[in-house]
């Protein structure tokens, strides 16, 4: 199973997005600089993946992940959302706050129509995490 380290500041920002999402639902993308995830960018529901990538490129970032919050369901892959963003290098991060405000976050990738889970870890404090 692949392992991906996420900077603590990014995870905290994702938690804040989930906590402040209207009706507990939010969608966004995570941009990266030099392969390191740096910022989360909220999107409108049903946002166009190509437009989201253009926004990231304008900010000097590349598309690292798509995140989606779920208010009361276990964090797991939404097949329709995965298919819409189908790219083998893209990480899908479903988020859930169903457990009394505790963030549950998992990571998935879609390869040739098959969903595979990746192991998420917090990056060590000394790891670079520019400007989240």
N, C-alpha and C positions, 0 to 999 in steps of 0.2 A: 504494500500500500504506500502511495506517495505521502511525503510529509511536507507540510507547508507551515512556515513560521510567520505569524502575524504580529506586527508591533502592538504593544499594549495600548498605546494611544489610539490606534486605529480601532481596536476592539472596543475601547471605551466610547469612541465616537459612534460606532455601530450600535452599541447599547443605548446611547442617547437617542439615536434615530428611532430605534424600536420603541422606546419609552414615550416619545413625543409624537408618534405616528397617529394620525386621525383614525379612529376605529381599529387601531393596532396594525394597520396595513401600510407598508411603505415599500418602495422599490428604489434601487439606486445602483450605481456602479462604483467600483474601487479602481482608482488610477494608480499607476506605478511609474516610478522613475528608475531607470537602469535595473528593472526587474524587481525593485523593492516597493511593496504596496505603501502608498503615501497618503492619499485622500479618499474620502467617500463623497460621492456626489449624488444627492437625491434626484430622482426622476419622477415625472408624472406617470400615472398608471398607463400602461400600454405604450410607453415611449418607444420610439424607433431606435433600434440598436445602432444603425449607421449614424444617426444624429448624435447619439450619446458618445460614440467614438470620435466624432468631429470635435465635440466639446472638449474631450480629454486631450486630443492632439493640439488644440489651441492653447491648452494649459501646459503643454510640454510633457504630457503623460501618455501612457499606453493603457489599454484596457486590461485589467488584471482579474477582476471578478465582478459578478452581478450579485447583489444581495436583495433579499425580499423578506419582510417580516410577516409573521403569522401570529395572530393574537391568541388563539387557543388550540392550536394543533401542534403535534410534535414536529420539530424541525426535520424536514425530509425533502426529498426532491419533488418538485412540481414538474411532471413530465412535459406539460405544454410550455412552461417557461424555459426549461432546458432546451427543448427543440427550437424555440424561437431564437435563442442565443447560441445555437449549435456551432461551437468552435472548439477544437480539441485542446487548445491551450487555456481556455477560459474556465475559471473556477466559479461555481455556483454556491452561494452562501445563504441557505435558509436560516432565519433567526426566529426564535420563539421566546416569549416571556411568560409562558404558561405556569411556571413554577415560582409563584410569588415574587416576580420581578427579577429572578435569576435568569441571565441570558443563556439560552442553549443555542449553540452555533455549530453547524456541521459543514463540511465541504464536499462537493461532488463535481465530477466531470462527466461529460457525455462523449463517448467515443463510438462511432459507427452504430449509433442507436442504443448502446448499452451504457447504463449509469454505473459509475464506480465511485466509491467513497474515498476521500483522502483524509489523512490524519492532520488535524490542525494543532499547532502549538503556539504558545506565546514566545515571541522573540526574546532573547536575553536582553536585559536592560542596556548593555553596551552596544547592541546591534544598531546600526543606523536606521532611523525612521524619519527621514526629512519631512518637515513641515506638515504634519497631519492636521 
